[in-house]
Amino acid sequence: MSRNSPPPPKQTEEEQRAPPSTTTPAYSAFSRHQKNTILALAASAGWFSSISSFIYFPAIPVLAADLDVSVEKIKLTVTSYLIKSGIFPAIMGDAADRFGRRPVLLLGLFVYLCANVGLALQSNFGLLFFFRMVQSAGVSGTYSIAYGVLGDLFTPAERGEYSGIMSFFLNTSPSIGPVLSGLLLLRWSWRSIFWFLSAATPCCLVPMILFLPETARNIVQDGTVTAKGFNRPLISALVPQVSFSRCPEVLVEPVKKKHRHFPNAIASLKLVRIPNTAIILLAYGVNYATYTCLQASLSTIFLEVYGITGVAAGLIYLPFGCACAIAAFATGTLLDCNYRRTATEAGIAVDKRKIGDLLKFPIERARTRTIKLFVALSAALIVGYGWQLNTKTSMAGPLVEQFFIGLTIQSLFTALNTLIVDIHQNCPYTAQAACNFVRCEMAAADLAALDPLLRSLGPGWSFVILAALVFFLVPLLLLLEWRALKRSWVLACTV
């Protein structure tokens, strides 16, 4: 929207969608190589957030036997992990948008490292429960901050491709984590899982301390403002050279810094008041809750139905994990194609160097227009998966079904992760933290209800209920598209 045109009817939506104020020729001063490296570092931190769950699932029966507690009690540590994964990113989200991505990310990984050492050394359920919550507190925000960095560096026209690449990296955890867990349990005890995470974390943390630059646009804007203190890396290899030797012809408006008070968890939840954001968060939460129930129940259901143990308990996660990784990469390319297609229909030229005006562009339609089909197909596949387990068919049947569920269910995650950054460009991390809160709390509630549901109804009807919730997302996405088209049409008429 031009500066002289009247504001749209909903001021809160305009404030969130308006691009950051800048007069630089391009959206980001970082080179392509620098952006790729920064995104890889951020995604590697987010990888620990994902693998911490999936490497833990196969060890649930072993932990229960060794600590002399029930499997249901060990599953409480999964539920508590998810609850904390929703709460702490909300606090870290406000901190990351105020103080920058770099200090919050480094602090989170350090806490995560300490928690893994504590988990490896503990010997009772109480300490396991406590350190799992500390582990969640440290690492849960890294997933969201990776998408915050995505919003800092890339325009909407190119964001789909890079979101797909990042999702591909993050979604290797569902396949790698359980296999690693199975191999570690085959040779050593469950403690080796946490020693592995303790050893792997510095491999990510040390390069970040040395090289990771600040990308928060309220601190370094497009990268041309020099960061100070903890926001500045020890080695400036990934910082644009213009930050140290400013070109006189490049004019940048002064950075509007936010007041630095204690991080506020409520800041991210205020975004729920925006109708389109509320729809996105609800859709993401339902999809993630179903995703988590499918994965958390996999080892215990297959143990009961097929009697698998050991390395096999880790290998059964491979079909779903590999499918999610493939779907994430493919969906990224699809999102960019859909963006160009929607822009052509709206008569808008696509410029990958500039962010453009998303108020008059139906970005919600661009991100979800072909995703609805995958959502409907995913719901149908979940029904088939449940009844195959209920009738105890050959183990190959449910595993093949898992592969195709992974292909379809992941597409919505990639699309909505990209969309939430698109419509909250001034506070992408805070928006992702709100998304994280909703999805984790919904997943925790579903997991708490899953075991009683499986015992009373069996896998068949239990997964029918989950599939019905997933299918409900199709009309929800249609509503989101309709609102986007209506907004863009109204704004076009007022100019």
N, C-alpha and C positions, 0 to 999 in steps of 0.2 A: 504494500500500500504506500502511495506517495505521502510525503510529510504534510501536504496541504489538504489532503482528502479527509473527510470526516471519519472518526473512529468507528469500528464495527460495533454492532449492538452489544457484544459481550466483551467488556474491557479486560476481564481476567484472562480470557483466551488470547486476546491480542498481546498482552504482556508476556505470556509464555511463548508465543510463536514468533514474536518479532525478532529478527536477526540482531546479533550484537552490533552496536554502533561502531563503525570503522570506515575509514576512507582509503584503506590500502587496496591495491589493485586485486589481490587475491585473498581468499578466505584465510589461508594459513601461509606463514613465511617459511615453515619447515620444508625441506626438500622431500622428494618422494622417498628416497632412501631413508632419511631420518624418520619420516612418518611411519614407514613400514617397520623399522627397528623399534620405535617407541611403542607401537601397537603390539608387537611381538612380546616386548617386556611386560606390558600391561596384561596381555592375554595369559602369559605364563604365570602371573600372580593369580589370575582368575581360575587357572587350571587347578590350583590347590584347593580352591573352594569347592569345586566339583568332585575332585578325586577323594576328598576327605569323607564324603558320604559313600561313594561306590566301593572304595577299598575296605570299608567297614562292614558292609552288608554280609559278605560270606563268612565273616568272623563271628557273627552273632551267636550261632549254636555253640561254637568253641568257647567263647567268652562265658556263656551261660553255664557250661559244664565246669570250666576252670574256677569260676568265682562262686559256684554252687548256688546259682539263682535260676529262676525260670527264664525261658526265652522271651516271654511277655515283658518281664522286668527289664531285660537288656534292650528291648525295643523302645522302652521309655527314654533311653538315651538318644535314640533316633528322633523321637518326638521333641524332646527338650532341645536337641541340636537345631531342629527346624524352627522352633519358637524363637530361640535366640538369634537365628539367622534372619529372622524378620525384624527383630527389635534393634539390634546393634547397627545394621546398615543405615537405619533411619537416623541414628545419632551421627554416624560417620559421614552420611550423605551431606548433612548440613555443614559439618566440619570441612569436608573436601571442597565444597563450593565456596567456603569462606577463606580457608587457610591454604587451599591448593591440594592437588592430587598427590604430589610426591610425599610430603610429610605424613599424611594419613595412611598412605599405602605402606610406607616403610614401618611405621609404628604397628600397623595391623599384622604384618608378616613377622615382626619380632615377637609379638604376643603369641602368635600361632606357633612359632618355634618353641617357645617356653612351654606351651600347653602340650605339644607332642612329646617333649621330654618327660613331663609329668605323667602323661598317659602311659608311657613305656615303663615307668617305674612304679606306678600304683598297683595295689594288690587287693582292693575291695570295691564293692559296687558304689559306695558313697563317693570315693575319689574318682572313679570312672565317670560317674554322673557329673561331678564338679568340673573335671578337666575337659570333658566333652563340651560343656557350656563355654569354658574359656577358649577352647579351640574354635568354636563357632564365632565367639565374639571377635577374635583376631582376624579370621580369614573370610568371614561371610561378606564383608564389604568389598573385597577385591573383585568379585564378579561384577558388581555394579560400577566400580571405578573404571573397569576396562571399557564399558560402554560410555562412561563419561569422557574418557580420552578419545573415543571414536567421534563423539560430538564436537570435541575441541579441534580436531584435525581435519575432518572431512565434511564436504558439503552434502546435502541430500541427494544430489545427482550421482555421487560416487559412493555414498554411504552403504548402499545395499551390498555391493561387491565386498567391501571390507568387513561389513557385519557378518557376511557369510563366511569369510575366511576366519574371522575371530571365533564365530560359533563352531566352525569345523575344529579349531584347536581346542576349544573348551569342551567339545563333545567327544574327544578321545577318551575322557575319563570313564564314561560308562562301560567302555570295552576294555581299556587297559587296567583300570583299578581292580576289578574283581579277579582278573587273571593274575595280576601281581600278588593280590592277597592270597589266592590259592597256592601259588608257588612258594610264597613265604611261609604259609602254614604247613606246607608239605615238608619243608626243611627245618623250620624253627617254630616257636610258639607265636601266639597272637601279639606278643610284645614287639616282634620284629617288624610288624606293620607300622607302628609308631616310631621305631628307630629309623625305618626307611624314610618316613616323612620328615623326621628331624634332620637327617642327612641331606635330603633333597632340597629343603627350604633355603639353606644358604646359597645353593647354586643359582637361585633366583634373586635372593636378597642382596648378595654382594654386587652383582652387575648393576642392580638398581641404585644402590648407594653411590656407585662410581659414575654411572652414565645417565640415568633416567632424568630428563629435564622436567621442569614444571610446564604443564600445558593449560591450566585453568585460565580461561580468557579474561576473568576479572583481575588476574595478577599479571600475566604476560601478554594479554590480548591475542594477537595473531602470532606471537613468538618474538616480536621485535622489541619487547620491553624486558630489560634484564631483571631476572629474579634475584632475590636476596635471601641470606640466611639458609634455613633448612630447605627452602624451595630451589636452591641452586645446586646442581650436581658438582661432584668433586672434579670430574673431567668433562669439559664442554664439547665433546665430540658430536653430540646430538642436538646442540643448540645452534640456531641460525646465526651465522656470522654477523648479520646486520644488528644483532642484539648488542654487540660490542663496538661496532663501527657503523653508526646510523647513517644511511644515505640521506642527504639533505632534501631530495625530491620526494621522499616517502614520508608523508605526514600521518601521524597516528594521534587520535584523540586521547586525552588523558584517561588513564584507567580509573573507572569508578569503583573504588574499593568499598566493600561492605564492612559494617561495624563488626569487629571481631569480639563477640561475646561467647559464652559457653555454648557448645553445640546443642541445638534444640531438635529433639526427635519429632516434635509436632510439625516442624516446618515442612517436612516431606509429605505428611498426611494431609496438609491443607490443599494439596493438589487434587485430592479426591473430589473437591467441590466443583471442579470443572467437569461437565457432563461427559465429554468425549474421553477424558482421562479416566474417569470412573468406569466407563465401558471397557476400555483397554485393560485396566487392572483386573476387572472381574473376569474377562476372557482369559487373561494370562494365568490368573489364580486357579481357575477351574482346570485348565489344560495342565498346569504344573502339578496340581494335586493328583490328577489321574496318572500322570507320568511317574510321580513318586510312589504311588500305591502299586503300580505295575512292577517297579524295580525293587521296592522294599519287601514285597511278598514273594519275589521270584525264588530265592534260595529255600525258604521254608516250605512253599507249596511244592516245589520240585523234590524236596527231601521227603515230604509226606506221600506224594503221588508216585514218584519214580525211585526214591531211595538213593539219590545221588549224594556224594560227599567228596571232600578233598578238592583236588584241582578241578574236577568236573563241576563243582559248585561255583567256581569262578568262570569256567568256560561258557556256561549257559548265558552269561551276560554279553557275550561277544556279538550275537546277531543284532540285538537291539542297539548296542553301542556303535557298531560299525554303520548301521543304517542311519543313526542320528548324525554321525559325522558326515556321511555322504550327502544327506538331505540338507544339512546346514550349508555346505559349500554350494550345492546346486541352487538352493533358495536365494542365496546372495545374488547370483547372476540373474535369477528370475526377477528379483525385486528391482534391479536396475533397468531391466527390459520393460517391466510394468511402469516404472517411473517415466521412461521416455514415451511409452505408448499413451499414458495419461496426459503428459505434457503436450503431445501432438494433438490429442482430442480437444484440449483446452486452448490450443493456439499459443502455447508458451514455448519460447526457445530454451533449450537446455544448455547451461554453462557450468561445467564442472569446477571452474575456478571460483565461482561466486555462489553465495548461499541462496539468493533469490528471495521472493516474497511468498511465503507459504500460507499467508492468510487467504489469498485469492486462489490458491492451488489446492485441489482436493487430495491432499497427501494421504489421507486415510484410505481413499479408494485406490491410490497408486500402490499402497503396501499390501492391501488385503484382497484385491479383486480376483486373484486366482487361488487364494489360500482357502477359501470356503469349501472348495471341492475336496481338498486334502483333509479338512476337518471332518466333513461328512464321511469320507472313506475311512478315516481313523476310527470313528465311532462304530462303523460296521465291523471292522477288523477286531475291535475289542470284544464285541459280542461273540464272534467266532472263537476267539482265544479262550474266553471263559468257558464256553461249552465244550471245547476240546479237553480242557483240564477236568471238567466235570465228568465227562464220559471216559476219561483216562485212555485217550488214544495214544498212538505211538509218540514218543517224546519229540520226534522230528516235526510233528504237526504244530504244536505250540511254539517251537523255536522259529519255524518259518513265519508263523503269524507274528511273532515278536519283531522279526526283521521288518515286515511291512508296516507294522504299527510305528516303529521307529522312523521309517521313511516319511510317514504322513504326519505324525504328531509333532515332529521337530520343526516343520515348516512354519507353524504358527508362532513358535518361540522366536525364530529369526526375524519374522516380519514384525512382530510386536515390539521386540527389543529395538529394532531400527526406528519404528514409528514413535516410540516414547521419547527417543532422543530428538527426532524431527520436530515434535510439537513443543518440546521444552528445551530449546537451544541455549537459553541463558542459565539453566540449572539442570544439566543432563544427569549429574550424579544424584541430586536430590530426587529427581523424577524416578531414576532407577532404584533408589532406596525405597521409595513409596511402593514401587512394583515388587521389590524384594519382600517388603513387609507383608503385603497382601498374599503373595504366592506362598510364602513360608508358613504363615498362620493358617491358610486354607489347607495346605498340605499336612500340617500337624493335626488339624481337626479330622481330616479324612483318614489319616493313618491311625488315629486313636479309635475310629469307628470301624476300621477295616477288619481287624481280627474277629470282633463279635459278629460282624456281618458274614464273614466267611464261615464261621462256625454254625451260624443259624440258617443261612441260605445256600452255602456251598459256592464254589467258584462261578458256576454258570450264572445264576441270578445276581450275584454280587457285581460281576463285571457288566451285566446288562444295565445296572443302575449307574455305574461309572460311564458307560457308553451314552446313556441318555443325557447325562450332564454335558458330555463333550458335544453331542449333537445340538444341544441348546445354544451353543456358540454360533451356529450358522445364522439364525435370525438376529443374534446380537451383533455380528459383523455386518449384516445387511443394514441394521439401524445405524451403525457407525458410518458406513458409506453414504447413506441417505443424508445424514446430518452434514457430512463434508460437502456433498454436492449442493445442498441447500445454502450453506454458508458461502461457498465460492460464487454461487449465482447471485445471492443478495448483495455481496460486496462488489461484484462486477457491475450491478445495476446502480449502485450508489456513487460510482466514480464519474 
